[in-house]
Amino acid sequence: MAAENTIWTRKHLLTLEELSPDEITFVLDTAHSFKEVSTRSVKKVPALRGRVVVNAFFEDSTRTRMSFELAAQRLGADVIAFTEKGSSVSKGETLVDTARTIEAMGVDVIVCRHAAAGSAQVLARTLQCSVVNAGDGAHEHPTQGLLDLYTIRERFGRVAGLKVAIVGDVANSRVARSDLWGLTKLGAEVILVGPPTLVPRAFERLGARVVHSLDEVIGEVDVVYMLRVQFERIASSQFPTVREFTRFFGLTPDRFRRCKPGAFVMHPGPMNRGIEISSDIADGPQSGILQQVANGLAVRMAVLYLVTQAGGA
């Protein structure tokens, strides 16, 4: 089922920044071996039978939460869904105390999504069970980065040598940071595109090329990765109006016609249709958006399996 593990020894998955290219590739290869499970009539394997996975989501989520739940179920694990609403957190209990209480019930893996950057690292230092970061503030979203890498590799047969434009609200995006680390480690060139308020030059220190005009690079990239405009995080002064953002940085039909032939379009979801991306493009033949969702399941199965085995659970 899964590749023989001679590389992965980590009991947690917290960031892509800390992973080596070999570790990233090993996760992708392991995910490939798990993808076949979804094509079976009985879509389960007993890899984590008897294990307990808790999805501790302190932020709203649909795709990531359901993907982790289904991934754990398909591995045969018992799955518990935890949300902040109605929990002791709403009464003032700290994240660490909540996590310790959950762990004391015999949990093997805690999948944590939290608004505070670094929250997953805090839990990993505190708990004995495995911790998987499902998104921490504007820091990282490592499984999204892995599934994006998997989808790009599946489409092109490689990651090295490709040019990938990540477009839009980079400053507030944990997805952009994970993708930047993963893509550059596997040999792609990353171009971050957006207004200066949302794509500061500081990102060049992380190995990216920063440009403030999508039209400048639209014809040279292999992958156009559109980010969601995060209205819940963004400051009103960071760009004038939604219409202005779409005019200069949206993937419109006219702009899409100037892409390279075969250019691949991606988006982490949920989409603001008509703002960062046109519906016709999002639903078109060069879109990999639904592929990303499908591949996320195999990637998260691989991650849960690997951290559990490394943790000795």
Secondary structure as GFF3:
##gff-version 3
##sequence-region A 1 313
A	DSSP	alpha_helix	21	35	.	.	.	ID=ss1
A	DSSP	three_ten_helix	36	39	.	.	.	ID=ss2
A	DSSP	beta_strand	52	57	.	.	.	ID=ss3
A	DSSP	alpha_helix	63	74	.	.	.	ID=ss4
A	DSSP	beta_strand	78	83	.	.	.	ID=ss5
A	DSSP	three_ten_helix	88	91	.	.	.	ID=ss6
A	DSSP	alpha_helix	95	103	.	.	.	ID=ss7
A	DSSP	beta_strand	109	114	.	.	.	ID=ss8
A	DSSP	alpha_helix	119	126	.	.	.	ID=ss9
A	DSSP	beta_strand	130	136	.	.	.	ID=ss10
A	DSSP	alpha_helix	142	156	.	.	.	ID=ss11
A	DSSP	beta_strand	163	167	.	.	.	ID=ss12
A	DSSP	alpha_helix	174	185	.	.	.	ID=ss13
A	DSSP	beta_strand	189	193	.	.	.	ID=ss14
A	DSSP	three_ten_helix	201	206	.	.	.	ID=ss15
A	DSSP	beta_strand	209	211	.	.	.	ID=ss16
A	DSSP	alpha_helix	214	217	.	.	.	ID=ss17
A	DSSP	beta_strand	223	226	.	.	.	ID=ss18
A	DSSP	alpha_helix	242	249	.	.	.	ID=ss19
A	DSSP	alpha_helix	253	256	.	.	.	ID=ss20
A	DSSP	beta_strand	264	266	.	.	.	ID=ss21
A	DSSP	alpha_helix	279	282	.	.	.	ID=ss22
A	DSSP	alpha_helix	289	310	.	.	.	ID=ss23
###
